[in-house]
């Protein structure tokens, strides 16, 4: 007898990357596109991930929105410029997920999406058929690492941004 089964869709691994301090120079509450500057080597690293076949996704907390320093439209402008800067060095971001909340500012929302919660990674995995168990989270802060671990990913700390302060 032949067993009948439904074939599961193929899922691919991803690399989730924090934005501020990991891809771009950490400017406290980046809210102006003219202050956006890539960290040396970041675009090259992302291009290598692209070549290796990873789906590359930015996962970023953006409390500047809750603080009233930045609008969703302003954030979209910053991300458009970020994608342009990366593309100029043959690097591609497949998707960007952000949390606009902060428990102490704006509407003072304690949300489910703010890192270290795994929600943004889980949503990206569902949206793009990604295998979290074969994926990585890269960031410059412990909350980035925790988000990855909480989602079932491996996590890596970079020595840029807040990661420079880690001994």
MODELLER restraints for C-alpha pairs under 7 A, 6 or more apart:
rsr = mdl.restraints
at = mdl.atoms
rsr.add(forms.Gaussian(group=physical.xy_distance, feature=features.Distance(at['CA:11:A'], at['CA:129:A']), mean=5.11, stdev=0.5))
rsr.add(forms.Gaussian(group=physical.xy_distance, feature=features.Distance(at['CA:11:A'], at['CA:130:A']), mean=4.87, stdev=0.5))
rsr.add(forms.Gaussian(group=physical.xy_distance, feature=features.Distance(at['CA:11:A'], at['CA:131:A']), mean=5.37, stdev=0.5))
rsr.add(forms.Gaussian(group=physical.xy_distance, feature=features.Distance(at['CA:12:A'], at['CA:129:A']), mean=6.93, stdev=0.5))
rsr.add(forms.Gaussian(group=physical.xy_distance, feature=features.Distance(at['CA:12:A'], at['CA:130:A']), mean=4.91, stdev=0.5))
rsr.add(forms.Gaussian(group=physical.xy_distance, feature=features.Distance(at['CA:12:A'], at['CA:131:A']), mean=5.40, stdev=0.5))
rsr.add(forms.Gaussian(group=physical.xy_distance, feature=features.Distance(at['CA:13:A'], at['CA:54:A']), mean=5.98, stdev=0.5))
rsr.add(forms.Gaussian(group=physical.xy_distance, feature=features.Distance(at['CA:13:A'], at['CA:55:A']), mean=6.63, stdev=0.5))
rsr.add(forms.Gaussian(group=physical.xy_distance, feature=features.Distance(at['CA:13:A'], at['CA:130:A']), mean=5.65, stdev=0.5))
rsr.add(forms.Gaussian(group=physical.xy_distance, feature=features.Distance(at['CA:13:A'], at['CA:131:A']), mean=5.09, stdev=0.5))
rsr.add(forms.Gaussian(group=physical.xy_distance, feature=features.Distance(at['CA:13:A'], at['CA:132:A']), mean=6.62, stdev=0.5))
rsr.add(forms.Gaussian(group=physical.xy_distance, feature=features.Distance(at['CA:13:A'], at['CA:134:A']), mean=5.11, stdev=0.5))
rsr.add(forms.Gaussian(group=physical.xy_distance, feature=features.Distance(at['CA:13:A'], at['CA:135:A']), mean=4.75, stdev=0.5))
rsr.add(forms.Gaussian(group=physical.xy_distance, feature=features.Distance(at['CA:14:A'], at['CA:54:A']), mean=5.08, stdev=0.5))
rsr.add(forms.Gaussian(group=physical.xy_distance, feature=features.Distance(at['CA:14:A'], at['CA:55:A']), mean=4.48, stdev=0.5))
rsr.add(forms.Gaussian(group=physical.xy_distance, feature=features.Distance(at['CA:14:A'], at['CA:56:A']), mean=5.75, stdev=0.5))
rsr.add(forms.Gaussian(group=physical.xy_distance, feature=features.Distance(at['CA:14:A'], at['CA:130:A']), mean=6.49, stdev=0.5))
rsr.add(forms.Gaussian(group=physical.xy_distance, feature=features.Distance(at['CA:14:A'], at['CA:135:A']), mean=4.77, stdev=0.5))
rsr.add(forms.Gaussian(group=physical.xy_distance, feature=features.Distance(at['CA:14:A'], at['CA:136:A']), mean=6.46, stdev=0.5))
rsr.add(forms.Gaussian(group=physical.xy_distance, feature=features.Distance(at['CA:15:A'], at['CA:54:A']), mean=6.32, stdev=0.5))
rsr.add(forms.Gaussian(group=physical.xy_distance, feature=features.Distance(at['CA:15:A'], at['CA:55:A']), mean=6.22, stdev=0.5))
rsr.add(forms.Gaussian(group=physical.xy_distance, feature=features.Distance(at['CA:15:A'], at['CA:56:A']), mean=5.01, stdev=0.5))
rsr.add(forms.Gaussian(group=physical.xy_distance, feature=features.Distance(at['CA:15:A'], at['CA:57:A']), mean=6.34, stdev=0.5))
rsr.add(forms.Gaussian(group=physical.xy_distance, feature=features.Distance(at['CA:15:A'], at['CA:135:A']), mean=5.70, stdev=0.5))
rsr.add(forms.Gaussian(group=physical.xy_distance, feature=features.Distance(at['CA:15:A'], at['CA:136:A']), mean=4.81, stdev=0.5))
rsr.add(forms.Gaussian(group=physical.xy_distance, feature=features.Distance(at['CA:15:A'], at['CA:137:A']), mean=5.88, stdev=0.5))
rsr.add(forms.Gaussian(group=physical.xy_distance, feature=features.Distance(at['CA:16:A'], at['CA:56:A']), mean=5.99, stdev=0.5))
rsr.add(forms.Gaussian(group=physical.xy_distance, feature=features.Distance(at['CA:16:A'], at['CA:57:A']), mean=4.80, stdev=0.5))
rsr.add(forms.Gaussian(group=physical.xy_distance, feature=features.Distance(at['CA:16:A'], at['CA:58:A']), mean=5.67, stdev=0.5))
rsr.add(forms.Gaussian(group=physical.xy_distance, feature=features.Distance(at['CA:16:A'], at['CA:59:A']), mean=6.22, stdev=0.5))
rsr.add(forms.Gaussian(group=physical.xy_distance, feature=features.Distance(at['CA:16:A'], at['CA:136:A']), mean=6.04, stdev=0.5))
rsr.add(forms.Gaussian(group=physical.xy_distance, feature=features.Distance(at['CA:16:A'], at['CA:137:A']), mean=4.61, stdev=0.5))
rsr.add(forms.Gaussian(group=physical.xy_distance, feature=features.Distance(at['CA:16:A'], at['CA:138:A']), mean=6.18, stdev=0.5))
rsr.add(forms.Gaussian(group=physical.xy_distance, feature=features.Distance(at['CA:17:A'], at['CA:57:A']), mean=6.13, stdev=0.5))
rsr.add(forms.Gaussian(group=physical.xy_distance, feature=features.Distance(at['CA:17:A'], at['CA:58:A']), mean=4.80, stdev=0.5))
rsr.add(forms.Gaussian(group=physical.xy_distance, feature=features.Distance(at['CA:17:A'], at['CA:59:A']), mean=5.82, stdev=0.5))
rsr.add(forms.Gaussian(group=physical.xy_distance, feature=features.Distance(at['CA:17:A'], at['CA:137:A']), mean=5.79, stdev=0.5))
rsr.add(forms.Gaussian(group=physical.xy_distance, feature=features.Distance(at['CA:17:A'], at['CA:138:A']), mean=4.82, stdev=0.5))
rsr.add(forms.Gaussian(group=physical.xy_distance, feature=features.Distance(at['CA:17:A'], at['CA:139:A']), mean=6.02, stdev=0.5))
rsr.add(forms.Gaussian(group=physical.xy_distance, feature=features.Distance(at['CA:18:A'], at['CA:58:A']), mean=5.68, stdev=0.5))
rsr.add(forms.Gaussian(group=physical.xy_distance, feature=features.Distance(at['CA:18:A'], at['CA:59:A']), mean=5.12, stdev=0.5))
rsr.add(forms.Gaussian(group=physical.xy_distance, feature=features.Distance(at['CA:18:A'], at['CA:60:A']), mean=5.40, stdev=0.5))
rsr.add(forms.Gaussian(group=physical.xy_distance, feature=features.Distance(at['CA:18:A'], at['CA:138:A']), mean=6.28, stdev=0.5))
rsr.add(forms.Gaussian(group=physical.xy_distance, feature=features.Distance(at['CA:18:A'], at['CA:139:A']), mean=4.94, stdev=0.5))
rsr.add(forms.Gaussian(group=physical.xy_distance, feature=features.Distance(at['CA:18:A'], at['CA:144:A']), mean=6.80, stdev=0.5))
rsr.add(forms.Gaussian(group=physical.xy_distance, feature=features.Distance(at['CA:19:A'], at['CA:58:A']), mean=6.17, stdev=0.5))
rsr.add(forms.Gaussian(group=physical.xy_distance, feature=features.Distance(at['CA:19:A'], at['CA:59:A']), mean=6.84, stdev=0.5))
rsr.add(forms.Gaussian(group=physical.xy_distance, feature=features.Distance(at['CA:19:A'], at['CA:60:A']), mean=5.77, stdev=0.5))
rsr.add(forms.Gaussian(group=physical.xy_distance, feature=features.Distance(at['CA:20:A'], at['CA:26:A']), mean=4.94, stdev=0.5))
rsr.add(forms.Gaussian(group=physical.xy_distance, feature=features.Distance(at['CA:21:A'], at['CA:140:A']), mean=6.11, stdev=0.5))
rsr.add(forms.Gaussian(group=physical.xy_distance, feature=features.Distance(at['CA:21:A'], at['CA:160:A']), mean=5.76, stdev=0.5))
rsr.add(forms.Gaussian(group=physical.xy_distance, feature=features.Distance(at['CA:21:A'], at['CA:161:A']), mean=3.76, stdev=0.5))
rsr.add(forms.Gaussian(group=physical.xy_distance, feature=features.Distance(at['CA:21:A'], at['CA:162:A']), mean=6.56, stdev=0.5))
rsr.add(forms.Gaussian(group=physical.xy_distance, feature=features.Distance(at['CA:22:A'], at['CA:139:A']), mean=5.73, stdev=0.5))
rsr.add(forms.Gaussian(group=physical.xy_distance, feature=features.Distance(at['CA:22:A'], at['CA:140:A']), mean=5.85, stdev=0.5))
rsr.add(forms.Gaussian(group=physical.xy_distance, feature=features.Distance(at['CA:22:A'], at['CA:158:A']), mean=6.81, stdev=0.5))
rsr.add(forms.Gaussian(group=physical.xy_distance, feature=features.Distance(at['CA:22:A'], at['CA:160:A']), mean=6.14, stdev=0.5))
rsr.add(forms.Gaussian(group=physical.xy_distance, feature=features.Distance(at['CA:22:A'], at['CA:161:A']), mean=6.36, stdev=0.5))
rsr.add(forms.Gaussian(group=physical.xy_distance, feature=features.Distance(at['CA:23:A'], at['CA:38:A']), mean=5.97, stdev=0.5))
rsr.add(forms.Gaussian(group=physical.xy_distance, feature=features.Distance(at['CA:23:A'], at['CA:39:A']), mean=5.74, stdev=0.5))
rsr.add(forms.Gaussian(group=physical.xy_distance, feature=features.Distance(at['CA:23:A'], at['CA:42:A']), mean=5.41, stdev=0.5))
rsr.add(forms.Gaussian(group=physical.xy_distance, feature=features.Distance(at['CA:24:A'], at['CA:36:A']), mean=6.68, stdev=0.5))
rsr.add(forms.Gaussian(group=physical.xy_distance, feature=features.Distance(at['CA:24:A'], at['CA:37:A']), mean=5.43, stdev=0.5))
rsr.add(forms.Gaussian(group=physical.xy_distance, feature=features.Distance(at['CA:24:A'], at['CA:38:A']), mean=4.14, stdev=0.5))
rsr.add(forms.Gaussian(group=physical.xy_distance, feature=features.Distance(at['CA:24:A'], at['CA:39:A']), mean=4.96, stdev=0.5))
rsr.add(forms.Gaussian(group=physical.xy_distance, feature=features.Distance(at['CA:25:A'], at['CA:37:A']), mean=5.63, stdev=0.5))
rsr.add(forms.Gaussian(group=physical.xy_distance, feature=features.Distance(at['CA:25:A'], at['CA:38:A']), mean=5.87, stdev=0.5))
rsr.add(forms.Gaussian(group=physical.xy_distance, feature=features.Distance(at['CA:25:A'], at['CA:39:A']), mean=5.36, stdev=0.5))
rsr.add(forms.Gaussian(group=physical.xy_distance, feature=features.Distance(at['CA:25:A'], at['CA:161:A']), mean=6.82, stdev=0.5))
rsr.add(forms.Gaussian(group=physical.xy_distance, feature=features.Distance(at['CA:26:A'], at['CA:161:A']), mean=5.64, stdev=0.5))
rsr.add(forms.Gaussian(group=physical.xy_distance, feature=features.Distance(at['CA:29:A'], at['CA:64:A']), mean=5.40, stdev=0.5))
rsr.add(forms.Gaussian(group=physical.xy_distance, feature=features.Distance(at['CA:31:A'], at['CA:69:A']), mean=6.36, stdev=0.5))
rsr.add(forms.Gaussian(group=physical.xy_distance, feature=features.Distance(at['CA:31:A'], at['CA:70:A']), mean=5.39, stdev=0.5))
rsr.add(forms.Gaussian(group=physical.xy_distance, feature=features.Distance(at['CA:33:A'], at['CA:77:A']), mean=6.88, stdev=0.5))
rsr.add(forms.Gaussian(group=physical.xy_distance, feature=features.Distance(at['CA:33:A'], at['CA:78:A']), mean=5.00, stdev=0.5))
rsr.add(forms.Gaussian(group=physical.xy_distance, feature=features.Distance(at['CA:43:A'], at['CA:86:A']), mean=5.46, stdev=0.5))
rsr.add(forms.Gaussian(group=physical.xy_distance, feature=features.Distance(at['CA:43:A'], at['CA:89:A']), mean=6.17, stdev=0.5))
rsr.add(forms.Gaussian(group=physical.xy_distance, feature=features.Distance(at['CA:43:A'], at['CA:91:A']), mean=5.67, stdev=0.5))
rsr.add(forms.Gaussian(group=physical.xy_distance, feature=features.Distance(at['CA:44:A'], at['CA:89:A']), mean=6.96, stdev=0.5))
rsr.add(forms.Gaussian(group=physical.xy_distance, feature=features.Distance(at['CA:44:A'], at['CA:91:A']), mean=6.92, stdev=0.5))
rsr.add(forms.Gaussian(group=physical.xy_distance, feature=features.Distance(at['CA:46:A'], at['CA:91:A']), mean=5.54, stdev=0.5))
rsr.add(forms.Gaussian(group=physical.xy_distance, feature=features.Distance(at['CA:47:A'], at['CA:90:A']), mean=5.93, stdev=0.5))
rsr.add(forms.Gaussian(group=physical.xy_distance, feature=features.Distance(at['CA:47:A'], at['CA:91:A']), mean=4.18, stdev=0.5))
rsr.add(forms.Gaussian(group=physical.xy_distance, feature=features.Distance(at['CA:47:A'], at['CA:92:A']), mean=6.73, stdev=0.5))
rsr.add(forms.Gaussian(group=physical.xy_distance, feature=features.Distance(at['CA:50:A'], at['CA:91:A']), mean=6.96, stdev=0.5))
rsr.add(forms.Gaussian(group=physical.xy_distance, feature=features.Distance(at['CA:50:A'], at['CA:92:A']), mean=6.82, stdev=0.5))
rsr.add(forms.Gaussian(group=physical.xy_distance, feature=features.Distance(at['CA:55:A'], at['CA:94:A']), mean=6.26, stdev=0.5))
rsr.add(forms.Gaussian(group=physical.xy_distance, feature=features.Distance(at['CA:56:A'], at['CA:93:A']), mean=5.31, stdev=0.5))
rsr.add(forms.Gaussian(group=physical.xy_distance, feature=features.Distance(at['CA:56:A'], at['CA:94:A']), mean=5.38, stdev=0.5))
rsr.add(forms.Gaussian(group=physical.xy_distance, feature=features.Distance(at['CA:56:A'], at['CA:95:A']), mean=6.99, stdev=0.5))
rsr.add(forms.Gaussian(group=physical.xy_distance, feature=features.Distance(at['CA:57:A'], at['CA:93:A']), mean=5.89, stdev=0.5))
rsr.add(forms.Gaussian(group=physical.xy_distance, feature=features.Distance(at['CA:57:A'], at['CA:94:A']), mean=5.68, stdev=0.5))
rsr.add(forms.Gaussian(group=physical.xy_distance, feature=features.Distance(at['CA:57:A'], at['CA:95:A']), mean=4.87, stdev=0.5))
rsr.add(forms.Gaussian(group=physical.xy_distance, feature=features.Distance(at['CA:57:A'], at['CA:96:A']), mean=5.56, stdev=0.5))
rsr.add(forms.Gaussian(group=physical.xy_distance, feature=features.Distance(at['CA:58:A'], at['CA:95:A']), mean=6.46, stdev=0.5))
rsr.add(forms.Gaussian(group=physical.xy_distance, feature=features.Distance(at['CA:58:A'], at['CA:96:A']), mean=4.64, stdev=0.5))
rsr.add(forms.Gaussian(group=physical.xy_distance, feature=features.Distance(at['CA:58:A'], at['CA:97:A']), mean=6.11, stdev=0.5))
rsr.add(forms.Gaussian(group=physical.xy_distance, feature=features.Distance(at['CA:59:A'], at['CA:96:A']), mean=6.21, stdev=0.5))
rsr.add(forms.Gaussian(group=physical.xy_distance, feature=features.Distance(at['CA:59:A'], at['CA:97:A']), mean=5.06, stdev=0.5))
rsr.add(forms.Gaussian(group=physical.xy_distance, feature=features.Distance(at['CA:59:A'], at['CA:98:A']), mean=5.89, stdev=0.5))
rsr.add(forms.Gaussian(group=physical.xy_distance, feature=features.Distance(at['CA:59:A'], at['CA:120:A']), mean=6.78, stdev=0.5))
rsr.add(forms.Gaussian(group=physical.xy_distance, feature=features.Distance(at['CA:60:A'], at['CA:97:A']), mean=6.41, stdev=0.5))
rsr.add(forms.Gaussian(group=physical.xy_distance, feature=features.Distance(at['CA:60:A'], at['CA:98:A']), mean=4.76, stdev=0.5))
rsr.add(forms.Gaussian(group=physical.xy_distance, feature=features.Distance(at['CA:60:A'], at['CA:99:A']), mean=6.47, stdev=0.5))
rsr.add(forms.Gaussian(group=physical.xy_distance, feature=features.Distance(at['CA:61:A'], at['CA:98:A']), mean=5.55, stdev=0.5))
rsr.add(forms.Gaussian(group=physical.xy_distance, feature=features.Distance(at['CA:61:A'], at['CA:99:A']), mean=4.76, stdev=0.5))
rsr.add(forms.Gaussian(group=physical.xy_distance, feature=features.Distance(at['CA:61:A'], at['CA:100:A']), mean=6.49, stdev=0.5))
rsr.add(forms.Gaussian(group=physical.xy_distance, feature=features.Distance(at['CA:61:A'], at['CA:114:A']), mean=6.07, stdev=0.5))
rsr.add(forms.Gaussian(group=physical.xy_distance, feature=features.Distance(at['CA:61:A'], at['CA:115:A']), mean=6.65, stdev=0.5))
rsr.add(forms.Gaussian(group=physical.xy_distance, feature=features.Distance(at['CA:62:A'], at['CA:98:A']), mean=6.32, stdev=0.5))
rsr.add(forms.Gaussian(group=physical.xy_distance, feature=features.Distance(at['CA:62:A'], at['CA:99:A']), mean=5.60, stdev=0.5))
rsr.add(forms.Gaussian(group=physical.xy_distance, feature=features.Distance(at['CA:62:A'], at['CA:100:A']), mean=4.88, stdev=0.5))
rsr.add(forms.Gaussian(group=physical.xy_distance, feature=features.Distance(at['CA:63:A'], at['CA:100:A']), mean=5.39, stdev=0.5))
rsr.add(forms.Gaussian(group=physical.xy_distance, feature=features.Distance(at['CA:63:A'], at['CA:101:A']), mean=5.59, stdev=0.5))
rsr.add(forms.Gaussian(group=physical.xy_distance, feature=features.Distance(at['CA:63:A'], at['CA:102:A']), mean=5.51, stdev=0.5))
rsr.add(forms.Gaussian(group=physical.xy_distance, feature=features.Distance(at['CA:64:A'], at['CA:70:A']), mean=5.45, stdev=0.5))
rsr.add(forms.Gaussian(group=physical.xy_distance, feature=features.Distance(at['CA:65:A'], at['CA:71:A']), mean=5.62, stdev=0.5))
rsr.add(forms.Gaussian(group=physical.xy_distance, feature=features.Distance(at['CA:65:A'], at['CA:100:A']), mean=5.42, stdev=0.5))
rsr.add(forms.Gaussian(group=physical.xy_distance, feature=features.Distance(at['CA:66:A'], at['CA:100:A']), mean=5.96, stdev=0.5))
rsr.add(forms.Gaussian(group=physical.xy_distance, feature=features.Distance(at['CA:66:A'], at['CA:101:A']), mean=5.37, stdev=0.5))
rsr.add(forms.Gaussian(group=physical.xy_distance, feature=features.Distance(at['CA:66:A'], at['CA:102:A']), mean=5.97, stdev=0.5))
rsr.add(forms.Gaussian(group=physical.xy_distance, feature=features.Distance(at['CA:66:A'], at['CA:105:A']), mean=5.52, stdev=0.5))
rsr.add(forms.Gaussian(group=physical.xy_distance, feature=features.Distance(at['CA:66:A'], at['CA:106:A']), mean=4.51, stdev=0.5))
rsr.add(forms.Gaussian(group=physical.xy_distance, feature=features.Distance(at['CA:67:A'], at['CA:105:A']), mean=5.39, stdev=0.5))
rsr.add(forms.Gaussian(group=physical.xy_distance, feature=features.Distance(at['CA:67:A'], at['CA:106:A']), mean=5.58, stdev=0.5))
rsr.add(forms.Gaussian(group=physical.xy_distance, feature=features.Distance(at['CA:68:A'], at['CA:106:A']), mean=7.00, stdev=0.5))
rsr.add(forms.Gaussian(group=physical.xy_distance, feature=features.Distance(at['CA:83:A'], at['CA:93:A']), mean=6.82, stdev=0.5))
rsr.add(forms.Gaussian(group=physical.xy_distance, feature=features.Distance(at['CA:86:A'], at['CA:92:A']), mean=6.44, stdev=0.5))
rsr.add(forms.Gaussian(group=physical.xy_distance, feature=features.Distance(at['CA:97:A'], at['CA:120:A']), mean=6.34, stdev=0.5))
rsr.add(forms.Gaussian(group=physical.xy_distance, feature=features.Distance(at['CA:99:A'], at['CA:113:A']), mean=5.89, stdev=0.5))
rsr.add(forms.Gaussian(group=physical.xy_distance, feature=features.Distance(at['CA:99:A'], at['CA:114:A']), mean=5.50, stdev=0.5))
rsr.add(forms.Gaussian(group=physical.xy_distance, feature=features.Distance(at['CA:101:A'], at['CA:109:A']), mean=6.02, stdev=0.5))
rsr.add(forms.Gaussian(group=physical.xy_distance, feature=features.Distance(at['CA:101:A'], at['CA:111:A']), mean=6.84, stdev=0.5))
rsr.add(forms.Gaussian(group=physical.xy_distance, feature=features.Distance(at['CA:102:A'], at['CA:108:A']), mean=5.88, stdev=0.5))
rsr.add(forms.Gaussian(group=physical.xy_distance, feature=features.Distance(at['CA:102:A'], at['CA:109:A']), mean=5.94, stdev=0.5))
rsr.add(forms.Gaussian(group=physical.xy_distance, feature=features.Distance(at['CA:102:A'], at['CA:110:A']), mean=6.73, stdev=0.5))
rsr.add(forms.Gaussian(group=physical.xy_distance, feature=features.Distance(at['CA:103:A'], at['CA:109:A']), mean=4.84, stdev=0.5))
rsr.add(forms.Gaussian(group=physical.xy_distance, feature=features.Distance(at['CA:103:A'], at['CA:110:A']), mean=4.86, stdev=0.5))
rsr.add(forms.Gaussian(group=physical.xy_distance, feature=features.Distance(at['CA:112:A'], at['CA:119:A']), mean=6.47, stdev=0.5))
rsr.add(forms.Gaussian(group=physical.xy_distance, feature=features.Distance(at['CA:113:A'], at['CA:119:A']), mean=5.05, stdev=0.5))
rsr.add(forms.Gaussian(group=physical.xy_distance, feature=features.Distance(at['CA:113:A'], at['CA:120:A']), mean=5.78, stdev=0.5))
rsr.add(forms.Gaussian(group=physical.xy_distance, feature=features.Distance(at['CA:115:A'], at['CA:143:A']), mean=5.81, stdev=0.5))
rsr.add(forms.Gaussian(group=physical.xy_distance, feature=features.Distance(at['CA:115:A'], at['CA:144:A']), mean=6.41, stdev=0.5))
rsr.add(forms.Gaussian(group=physical.xy_distance, feature=features.Distance(at['CA:115:A'], at['CA:147:A']), mean=5.60, stdev=0.5))
rsr.add(forms.Gaussian(group=physical.xy_distance, feature=features.Distance(at['CA:116:A'], at['CA:143:A']), mean=4.62, stdev=0.5))
rsr.add(forms.Gaussian(group=physical.xy_distance, feature=features.Distance(at['CA:116:A'], at['CA:144:A']), mean=6.13, stdev=0.5))
rsr.add(forms.Gaussian(group=physical.xy_distance, feature=features.Distance(at['CA:116:A'], at['CA:146:A']), mean=5.27, stdev=0.5))
rsr.add(forms.Gaussian(group=physical.xy_distance, feature=features.Distance(at['CA:116:A'], at['CA:147:A']), mean=4.17, stdev=0.5))
rsr.add(forms.Gaussian(group=physical.xy_distance, feature=features.Distance(at['CA:117:A'], at['CA:147:A']), mean=5.29, stdev=0.5))
rsr.add(forms.Gaussian(group=physical.xy_distance, feature=features.Distance(at['CA:117:A'], at['CA:150:A']), mean=6.90, stdev=0.5))
rsr.add(forms.Gaussian(group=physical.xy_distance, feature=features.Distance(at['CA:118:A'], at['CA:147:A']), mean=4.76, stdev=0.5))
rsr.add(forms.Gaussian(group=physical.xy_distance, feature=features.Distance(at['CA:118:A'], at['CA:148:A']), mean=6.63, stdev=0.5))
rsr.add(forms.Gaussian(group=physical.xy_distance, feature=features.Distance(at['CA:118:A'], at['CA:150:A']), mean=5.46, stdev=0.5))
rsr.add(forms.Gaussian(group=physical.xy_distance, feature=features.Distance(at['CA:118:A'], at['CA:151:A']), mean=4.90, stdev=0.5))
rsr.add(forms.Gaussian(group=physical.xy_distance, feature=features.Distance(at['CA:121:A'], at['CA:151:A']), mean=6.64, stdev=0.5))
rsr.add(forms.Gaussian(group=physical.xy_distance, feature=features.Distance(at['CA:122:A'], at['CA:151:A']), mean=6.60, stdev=0.5))
rsr.add(forms.Gaussian(group=physical.xy_distance, feature=features.Distance(at['CA:125:A'], at['CA:131:A']), mean=6.74, stdev=0.5))
rsr.add(forms.Gaussian(group=physical.xy_distance, feature=features.Distance(at['CA:125:A'], at['CA:132:A']), mean=6.82, stdev=0.5))
rsr.add(forms.Gaussian(group=physical.xy_distance, feature=features.Distance(at['CA:132:A'], at['CA:151:A']), mean=6.76, stdev=0.5))
rsr.add(forms.Gaussian(group=physical.xy_distance, feature=features.Distance(at['CA:132:A'], at['CA:152:A']), mean=5.94, stdev=0.5))
rsr.add(forms.Gaussian(group=physical.xy_distance, feature=features.Distance(at['CA:132:A'], at['CA:153:A']), mean=5.52, stdev=0.5))
rsr.add(forms.Gaussian(group=physical.xy_distance, feature=features.Distance(at['CA:133:A'], at['CA:152:A']), mean=5.52, stdev=0.5))
rsr.add(forms.Gaussian(group=physical.xy_distance, feature=features.Distance(at['CA:133:A'], at['CA:153:A']), mean=5.33, stdev=0.5))
rsr.add(forms.Gaussian(group=physical.xy_distance, feature=features.Distance(at['CA:134:A'], at['CA:153:A']), mean=6.69, stdev=0.5))
rsr.add(forms.Gaussian(group=physical.xy_distance, feature=features.Distance(at['CA:135:A'], at['CA:153:A']), mean=5.23, stdev=0.5))
rsr.add(forms.Gaussian(group=physical.xy_distance, feature=features.Distance(at['CA:135:A'], at['CA:154:A']), mean=6.48, stdev=0.5))
rsr.add(forms.Gaussian(group=physical.xy_distance, feature=features.Distance(at['CA:136:A'], at['CA:148:A']), mean=6.82, stdev=0.5))
rsr.add(forms.Gaussian(group=physical.xy_distance, feature=features.Distance(at['CA:136:A'], at['CA:153:A']), mean=5.17, stdev=0.5))
rsr.add(forms.Gaussian(group=physical.xy_distance, feature=features.Distance(at['CA:136:A'], at['CA:154:A']), mean=4.75, stdev=0.5))
rsr.add(forms.Gaussian(group=physical.xy_distance, feature=features.Distance(at['CA:136:A'], at['CA:155:A']), mean=5.43, stdev=0.5))
rsr.add(forms.Gaussian(group=physical.xy_distance, feature=features.Distance(at['CA:137:A'], at['CA:145:A']), mean=6.53, stdev=0.5))
rsr.add(forms.Gaussian(group=physical.xy_distance, feature=features.Distance(at['CA:137:A'], at['CA:148:A']), mean=4.98, stdev=0.5))
rsr.add(forms.Gaussian(group=physical.xy_distance, feature=features.Distance(at['CA:137:A'], at['CA:153:A']), mean=6.54, stdev=0.5))
rsr.add(forms.Gaussian(group=physical.xy_distance, feature=features.Distance(at['CA:137:A'], at['CA:154:A']), mean=6.31, stdev=0.5))
rsr.add(forms.Gaussian(group=physical.xy_distance, feature=features.Distance(at['CA:137:A'], at['CA:155:A']), mean=4.62, stdev=0.5))
rsr.add(forms.Gaussian(group=physical.xy_distance, feature=features.Distance(at['CA:137:A'], at['CA:156:A']), mean=6.31, stdev=0.5))
rsr.add(forms.Gaussian(group=physical.xy_distance, feature=features.Distance(at['CA:138:A'], at['CA:144:A']), mean=6.94, stdev=0.5))
rsr.add(forms.Gaussian(group=physical.xy_distance, feature=features.Distance(at['CA:138:A'], at['CA:145:A']), mean=6.96, stdev=0.5))
rsr.add(forms.Gaussian(group=physical.xy_distance, feature=features.Distance(at['CA:138:A'], at['CA:155:A']), mean=5.76, stdev=0.5))
rsr.add(forms.Gaussian(group=physical.xy_distance, feature=features.Distance(at['CA:138:A'], at['CA:156:A']), mean=4.86, stdev=0.5))
rsr.add(forms.Gaussian(group=physical.xy_distance, feature=features.Distance(at['CA:138:A'], at['CA:157:A']), mean=5.94, stdev=0.5))
rsr.add(forms.Gaussian(group=physical.xy_distance, feature=features.Distance(at['CA:138:A'], at['CA:158:A']), mean=7.00, stdev=0.5))
rsr.add(forms.Gaussian(group=physical.xy_distance, feature=features.Distance(at['CA:139:A'], at['CA:145:A']), mean=6.57, stdev=0.5))
rsr.add(forms.Gaussian(group=physical.xy_distance, feature=features.Distance(at['CA:139:A'], at['CA:156:A']), mean=6.56, stdev=0.5))
rsr.add(forms.Gaussian(group=physical.xy_distance, feature=features.Distance(at['CA:139:A'], at['CA:157:A']), mean=5.28, stdev=0.5))
rsr.add(forms.Gaussian(group=physical.xy_distance, feature=features.Distance(at['CA:139:A'], at['CA:158:A']), mean=5.92, stdev=0.5))
rsr.add(forms.Gaussian(group=physical.xy_distance, feature=features.Distance(at['CA:140:A'], at['CA:157:A']), mean=5.40, stdev=0.5))
rsr.add(forms.Gaussian(group=physical.xy_distance, feature=features.Distance(at['CA:140:A'], at['CA:158:A']), mean=5.19, stdev=0.5))
rsr.add(forms.Gaussian(group=physical.xy_distance, feature=features.Distance(at['CA:140:A'], at['CA:159:A']), mean=6.64, stdev=0.5))
rsr.add(forms.Gaussian(group=physical.xy_distance, feature=features.Distance(at['CA:140:A'], at['CA:160:A']), mean=6.28, stdev=0.5))
rsr.add(forms.Gaussian(group=physical.xy_distance, feature=features.Distance(at['CA:140:A'], at['CA:161:A']), mean=5.86, stdev=0.5))
rsr.add(forms.Gaussian(group=physical.xy_distance, feature=features.Distance(at['CA:140:A'], at['CA:162:A']), mean=5.32, stdev=0.5))
rsr.add(forms.Gaussian(group=physical.xy_distance, feature=features.Distance(at['CA:140:A'], at['CA:163:A']), mean=4.38, stdev=0.5))
rsr.add(forms.Gaussian(group=physical.xy_distance, feature=features.Distance(at['CA:141:A'], at['CA:162:A']), mean=5.91, stdev=0.5))
rsr.add(forms.Gaussian(group=physical.xy_distance, feature=features.Distance(at['CA:141:A'], at['CA:163:A']), mean=6.06, stdev=0.5))
rsr.add(forms.Gaussian(group=physical.xy_distance, feature=features.Distance(at['CA:145:A'], at['CA:155:A']), mean=5.14, stdev=0.5))
rsr.add(forms.Gaussian(group=physical.xy_distance, feature=features.Distance(at['CA:145:A'], at['CA:156:A']), mean=6.56, stdev=0.5))
rsr.add(forms.Gaussian(group=physical.xy_distance, feature=features.Distance(at['CA:145:A'], at['CA:157:A']), mean=6.98, stdev=0.5))
rsr.add(forms.Gaussian(group=physical.xy_distance, feature=features.Distance(at['CA:148:A'], at['CA:154:A']), mean=6.32, stdev=0.5))
rsr.add(forms.Gaussian(group=physical.xy_distance, feature=features.Distance(at['CA:148:A'], at['CA:155:A']), mean=5.58, stdev=0.5))
rsr.add(forms.Gaussian(group=physical.xy_distance, feature=features.Distance(at['CA:149:A'], at['CA:155:A']), mean=6.46, stdev=0.5))
rsr.add(forms.Gaussian(group=physical.xy_distance, feature=features.Distance(at['CA:157:A'], at['CA:163:A']), mean=6.57, stdev=0.5))
